[in-house]
Amino acid sequence: MFFRRSAIRRIGVAAAAISSLGGLSLGAVSPAAASGQVAAGFAVIDGNEPIGSLIGMSANAAYNSANPIGPPASVFHVKAGYYQVRFPGLVTATTAMKAVGVHVRAINDANCVPEHTVTKGYANGLSYVAVPVVCFDSNGHYADNPFTITYTGGASDTAGEVVSALTNDDFATSSGQRTAQYQQSSVSGSVTYNRSGTGAYSFDLPYLSNAGVETFAITALASGSPWYGTQLRDVTCGVTKKTIAKTSLGQARRVDVSCTDAVTGQPADTKVSVTYARGVNILGRANLGEAYMSAPKMTNTGWTALTKDQAYNKIYGLENLTVTVNRNAPGVYVVNLPKQALGITRPSVMATADGSAARCSVMGSYSTSNMTEQVTLFCKNPSGSYVDTGFNLQFLTKQ
């Protein structure tokens, strides 16, 4: 199965794109509740765009809440396996130029990660947020690959709530509780985390007590850039445990994260971006086709209907459409999302292991004759073997 394809068109030249790669880094922002409309976007990148050209994406392949004149996003293919994705109009006065609320997933059995530092620039009368993305093959070498990316510069403009944060620059060798320097939230409170060992992190996020399904996205971040000739490590992360904890800052959703080298299967330190959402998609945006879930570990063969506490599915005002999951074999799942094929864009679909350090890869999305969207994903343990695990899934379309 493959994702639905759509056309792309050329809008720029390499010189303009290259000149903006350096970007401008801003200081940290204080943890605070967000208000007003959230600036957010997603894009589905083909990965085979001509190297050295800035390509404006079709409205069928990207979404931009700012809705500027022109393409909702553009992509500059810098070199093999290295891209810059731009979202025009999404820079706000409080935008932190770090990868807060940024998540990337390869489409198929590969891995793509965003860089730790997001940049900004100005073109065609609009400021833009630019996210550098690196893709790897199975041997950890840079390689072109299709991927999907989500970016949010706020928290939530709906009844749901969202918290996002990322580890600090001093994550790698120091243990002990620390406050995440870069975080954003639609509720009061502060995100803290602890590194307990190589590739092992525990995040305490403000507990979201609102109604609705809760879900998580965890993404490893590249700490360098191929632009400077650095060979980066191919790292993936999964949620190994979720609990509710009482801390000095109040009740928290404690999320344990394990990160591994995708080539060696060994634990690996990395910067980490984490998003916790409840009652809304991870963009915190209303008026989208959306499905999100925390599917439990399944060991039975055949279809399982998820409960309303485990999955939410909405399109064009149709809500609470029952999500079903078919475990075809260990680590191989098909998720049925009723009526999501009504969405007018290529879907952005991301998976994160829940209850293990596995890497869960979305292999494709297919529209059935009854307008159900079928999503196929494989989950593999750090040694590369298929493994049963729970998983978080985020599905987004324009509607």
Secondary structure, DSSP 8 states (H G I E B T S, - for coil): -------EEE---HHHHHHTSS----------B--S---EEEEEE-S---TT-EEEE-TTSEEETT--SS-S-EEEEEETTEEEEEEET---TT--SS-TTEEEEESSSSEEEEBS--EEEEETTEEEEEEEEEEE-TTS-B----EEEEEESSS-SSSSEEEEEE--TTTTT--S-EE-SEEEESSSS--EEEEEETTEEEEEEE---SSS-EEEEEEEEBSS-GGGT-----EEEEEEEEEEEEETTEEEEEEEEEEEETTT-SB---EEEEEEEESS-TT--SSSEEEEEEE----SSEEEE--TTTEEEEBTTB-----EEEEEETTEEEEEETTGGG-SS--EEEEEEESSS-EEEEEEEEE-TTS-EEEEEEEE-TTS-B---EEEEEEEE--
